[in-house]
Amino acid sequence: MRTAVRPRGCVERAHLTLQDRVVKELRLRGISTIDASNAHAPAFIASYNARFAKPPKSAFDAHRPLRDDEDLDAILT
């Protein structure tokens, strides 16, 4: 149980940091409407990813197709 606390804390901290960056970015650009914000979102995401994204440690893709006997709703709840 203790191991789940730290990652959740990191995600929440990153979310708050991102919220703060978005608000500042919108203010600096004079964006004050939802439509203008939505129009600016792709550019903001590209800029944010260029600054903070990291390459994966491994190129291995662990994704796999969902089997017929698996219930995605049950897995995600």
Buried (B, 14 or more C-beta within 10 A) or exposed (E): EEEEEEEEEEEEEEEEEEEEBBEEBBEEEEBEEEEEBEEBEEEBEEEBEEEEEEEEEEEEEEEEEEEEEEEEEEEEE
